[in-house]
Amino acid sequence: MNKILVTGSNGFIGSHLVPFLKENKFAVTRFDIKDGHDIFSPEFESFVKHTDIVVHLAAKTVVDKSFKNPSEYFRVNTLGTARVLEMCQKYKRKLIYASSAAVFDPQSSPYAESKFHAENLVKLYQNILKVVILRFENIYGKGMQKGTLFYNFLHEPKLTVHEDGLQERDFINISDVVSIIKESFKDIWNSKEVEVGTSNNISVLEIAEIFNEITGKKIVFDKKKNGGVGESYADIEVLEKLYKKKMKTNLKEDIKKLCQN
């Protein structure tokens, strides 16, 4: 039975991944700053030593906040990943690294740049470690982070669309994401850089219209750009070769369920 260490285990992805892995009979160890654990502390080495696979989810991810405190984003996201790599190399542990589609536009925000440099560090280890890079698109589901598009549309009184809303993005349900992470434990995924999405790109305005249809909330436009990447969708050629299960993502039905809950 593989022993799995999940950093950032209390975050959005981690809070879904840990119970999912336990249901699938993996031995899972949590590691999260909210539980008093710190990747930069000496104790982290022992956690890596006594595991088989490290799923590195721990990161600062709120794009807008990265403009206010960029140094903290580089410390946690870039230097934190370097620390994880150091320990994985020392004990020859496999690493699943949670990257982001934001790396395609590193100048868009300090968050994007910190993830860009972190991913490049991981790439340096591809020939000496078992490493998988999962480059996530926009993930939605129960417990998603405040400030994300779906969270805002669910919780704010109006549906605020930045610019004209025609920028297209790729959205994927958290249930598909945790299943993909589990599959990436297999050796066939080693040294792969995998874009994780559906490739079914949809505009922000279309998403707002679905929420409007279900909730009756009014759509309003804000001419200001938000801090995120303007357009983004996954090239899933590599994903389709590795992941043979049918995706569960169904935007309209999933949004209905989120609104009901």
C-alpha positions in Angstrom: 0.0 0.0 0.0 1.5 3.3 -1.1 2.0 5.9 1.6 1.1 9.4 0.4 2.1 12.7 1.9 -0.2 15.6 0.9 1.1 19.1 1.5 -1.5 21.8 1.7 -3.9 19.1 2.8 -6.5 21.5 4.2 -6.8 23.6 1.1 -9.5 23.3 -1.6 -7.9 20.4 -3.5 -6.4 18.8 -0.5 -9.7 18.7 1.4 -11.2 16.6 -1.4 -8.1 14.6 -2.2 -7.3 13.2 1.3 -10.7 11.5 1.8 -10.8 10.3 -1.8 -7.4 8.6 -1.4 -8.4 7.1 2.0 -11.6 5.7 0.3 -9.2 4.1 -2.2 -7.2 2.4 0.5 -4.1 4.7 0.5 -2.3 5.5 3.7 -2.4 9.3 3.7 -0.5 11.8 5.9 -1.6 15.4 6.0 0.9 18.3 6.1 -0.6 21.8 6.3 0.4 25.2 7.8 -3.1 25.4 9.5 -2.1 22.3 11.5 1.1 23.9 12.6 3.3 22.2 10.0 5.8 24.2 7.9 7.7 22.9 4.9 10.7 25.0 6.0 10.8 23.4 9.4 13.2 20.5 10.2 10.2 18.2 10.9 9.3 18.1 7.2 12.3 15.9 6.4 10.9 13.1 8.6 7.5 13.3 6.9 9.1 12.8 3.5 11.4 10.1 4.8 8.4 8.0 5.9 6.3 8.3 2.7 6.4 6.9 -0.8 4.8 9.8 -2.8 4.6 13.5 -2.1 1.7 15.4 -3.6 2.8 19.0 -3.3 -0.4 21.2 -3.2 0.8 23.8 -0.6 0.8 27.2 -2.2 -0.5 30.7 -2.0 -3.0 31.0 -4.8 -5.0 34.3 -4.4 -3.9 36.3 -7.5 -5.1 39.7 -6.2 -3.2 39.3 -2.9 0.0 38.4 -4.7 0.3 42.0 -5.9 0.2 43.2 -2.3 2.8 40.8 -0.9 4.8 39.3 -3.8 7.8 38.3 -1.7 5.6 35.9 0.4 4.3 34.3 -2.8 7.8 33.7 -4.0 8.9 32.4 -0.6 6.0 29.9 -0.3 5.5 28.9 -3.9 9.0 29.0 -5.3 11.3 28.4 -2.4 8.8 26.1 -0.8 8.8 23.9 -3.9 12.7 24.0 -3.8 12.5 22.6 -0.3 10.2 19.8 -1.3 12.4 18.9 -4.2 15.5 18.8 -1.9 13.8 16.3 0.4 12.4 14.2 -2.4 15.8 13.9 -3.9 17.4 13.0 -0.6 15.0 10.1 0.0 14.2 9.3 -3.7 10.5 9.9 -3.3 8.1 10.5 -6.2 6.7 14.0 -6.5 3.4 15.1 -7.9 3.6 18.8 -8.4 0.5 21.0 -8.6 1.3 23.6 -11.2 -1.1 26.1 -12.8 -2.2 27.3 -16.2 -1.0 30.7 -15.0 2.6 29.6 -15.9 1.8 30.4 -19.5 1.6 34.1 -18.7 4.1 34.6 -15.9 4.0 38.4 -16.3 0.3 38.6 -15.4 0.8 38.5 -11.6 3.4 37.7 -8.9 1.4 34.5 -8.3 1.8 33.4 -11.9 5.6 34.2 -11.9 6.1 32.4 -8.6 4.4 29.2 -10.0 6.4 29.6 -13.3 9.7 29.6 -11.5 8.6 26.7 -9.2 7.6 24.6 -12.2 10.9 25.2 -13.9 12.7 24.0 -10.7 10.6 20.8 -10.9 11.6 20.3 -14.5 15.3 20.3 -13.5 14.6 17.1 -11.5 12.8 15.1 -14.2 15.8 13.0 -15.1 16.8 12.2 -11.5 13.5 11.8 -9.8 10.1 10.4 -10.4 8.3 13.6 -11.1 4.8 14.5 -12.5 3.8 18.1 -13.3 0.0 18.6 -13.3 -0.8 22.0 -14.7 -4.3 22.8 -13.5 -6.9 24.9 -15.2 -9.8 26.5 -13.3 -11.1 24.1 -10.7 -14.5 24.4 -9.1 -16.4 22.5 -6.5 -17.6 22.6 -2.9 -15.2 24.5 -0.6 -13.5 26.5 -3.5 -11.4 29.5 -2.5 -12.9 32.9 -1.9 -12.1 35.2 -4.8 -12.4 32.6 -7.6 -15.0 33.2 -10.3 -17.4 30.5 -9.2 -17.1 31.5 -5.6 -17.9 35.1 -6.4 -20.9 34.2 -8.6 -22.2 32.0 -5.9 -21.8 34.4 -3.0 -22.0 37.9 -4.3 -25.4 39.6 -4.9 -24.6 40.4 -8.5 -22.6 38.6 -11.2 -19.7 40.9 -11.9 -18.0 40.3 -15.3 -14.7 42.1 -15.9 -14.1 43.8 -19.3 -16.5 42.3 -21.9 -16.5 38.8 -20.4 -15.6 37.2 -23.8 -12.3 35.8 -22.5 -12.5 32.0 -22.6 -11.3 29.6 -19.9 -11.3 25.9 -19.2 -13.2 24.7 -16.1 -12.9 21.3 -14.4 -14.8 19.7 -11.5 -12.7 18.9 -8.4 -13.9 15.3 -8.6 -12.1 14.9 -11.9 -9.0 16.6 -10.5 -8.6 14.2 -7.5 -9.1 11.2 -9.7 -6.4 12.4 -12.1 -4.0 13.0 -9.2 -4.6 9.4 -8.0 -3.9 8.0 -11.5 -0.7 10.0 -11.7 0.8 7.8 -9.0 1.3 5.2 -11.8 4.8 5.0 -13.3 3.5 5.7 -16.8 3.0 9.3 -15.7 6.6 9.8 -14.6 8.4 12.8 -16.3 5.2 14.0 -17.9 3.9 17.5 -18.0 0.1 17.2 -18.1 -2.4 20.0 -18.7 -5.4 19.2 -16.6 -8.7 20.5 -17.9 -11.4 19.5 -20.4 -10.4 21.6 -23.4 -14.0 22.7 -23.6 -13.4 26.4 -23.3 -16.2 28.7 -22.4 -16.4 32.5 -21.9 -16.8 34.1 -18.5 -19.9 35.8 -19.8 -21.4 32.4 -20.7 -20.7 31.2 -17.2 -22.4 34.3 -15.8 -25.4 33.6 -18.0 -25.7 30.1 -16.6 -25.7 31.5 -13.1 -28.2 34.2 -14.1 -30.5 31.5 -15.5 -30.4 29.5 -12.3 -30.2 32.2 -9.7 -31.8 35.2 -11.3 -28.9 37.4 -10.2 -28.2 40.4 -12.4 -25.1 40.5 -14.7 -23.1 43.7 -14.3 -19.9 44.7 -16.2 -16.7 46.1 -14.7 -14.3 47.6 -17.3 -11.3 46.9 -15.0 -9.1 43.9 -15.8 -8.9 41.4 -13.0 -5.5 40.0 -12.0 -5.9 36.6 -13.5 -4.9 35.2 -16.9 -7.2 36.5 -19.6 -7.7 33.3 -21.6 -6.7 29.8 -20.8 -7.6 26.3 -21.8 -5.9 23.0 -21.7 -4.2 21.0 -24.4 -5.3 17.6 -23.2 -3.4 15.5 -25.7 -1.1 14.1 -23.0 -3.9 13.7 -20.5 -6.0 11.7 -22.9 -3.2 9.2 -23.5 -2.7 8.7 -19.7 -6.1 9.1 -18.2 -8.6 6.6 -19.6 -11.6 7.4 -17.3 -14.6 9.4 -18.4 -14.7 13.0 -17.1 -17.5 13.9 -14.7 -17.4 17.6 -15.4 -20.8 18.9 -16.6 -20.8 22.7 -16.2 -24.5 23.4 -16.2 -25.5 20.5 -14.0 -22.6 21.2 -11.6 -23.5 24.8 -11.3 -27.1 23.8 -10.5 -25.8 21.6 -7.7 -23.5 24.3 -6.3 -26.4 26.8 -6.3 -28.7 24.3 -4.5 -26.1 23.6 -1.8 
